[in-house]
Amino acid sequence: MLFTAHTPILVWEIEGKARFLLRHWADECAVYDNVTGDTHLLEPVGVEVLLALQQAPASADLLCKRVASRFETEPNAEFSSMLEAVLIDFERLALIRRTPQ
């Protein structure tokens, strides 16, 4: 039997789909985390990331494509870098986590 090493794909996910309550105003959104009791003020890109992850876990590349399409922009390197910063911030705040798939 031949064994090959493979690198697991890392996906971003929210633990518990009903974890957040969202409240929208103009160009801002507040998100209340039912688990921690924290409230965060989010920009539109952050809101779209959470909404996408509430639907299903996704890789950073897939999230970039989905979120970019919501803003009718190309998922280019600049957008990808900005999205990666949002993901890292959300991970630091324990809103999302990375898991191997």
Secondary structure as the mmCIF struct_conf table of DSSP 4:
data_model
#
loop_
_struct_conf.conf_type_id
_struct_conf.id
_struct_conf.beg_label_comp_id
_struct_conf.beg_label_asym_id
_struct_conf.beg_label_seq_id
_struct_conf.end_label_comp_id
_struct_conf.end_label_asym_id
_struct_conf.end_label_seq_id
HELX_LH_PP_P HELX_LH_PP_P1 THR A 7 ILE A 9
STRN STRN1 LEU A 10 GLU A 13
BEND BEND1 GLU A 15 GLY A 16
TURN_TY1_P TURN_TY1_P1 LYS A 17 ALA A 18
STRN STRN2 PHE A 20 TRP A 25
TURN_TY1_P TURN_TY1_P2 ALA A 26 ASP A 27
STRN STRN3 GLU A 28 ASP A 33
TURN_TY1_P TURN_TY1_P3 ASN A 34 THR A 36
STRN STRN4 THR A 39 LEU A 42
HELX_RH_AL_P HELX_RH_AL_P1 PRO A 44 GLN A 55
STRN STRN5 ALA A 58 ALA A 58
HELX_RH_AL_P HELX_RH_AL_P2 ALA A 60 ARG A 70
TURN_TY1_P TURN_TY1_P4 PHE A 71 GLU A 72
HELX_RH_AL_P HELX_RH_AL_P3 ALA A 77 ARG A 92
TURN_TY1_P TURN_TY1_P5 LEU A 93 ALA A 94
BEND BEND2 LEU A 95 LEU A 95
STRN STRN6 ARG A 97 PRO A 100
#
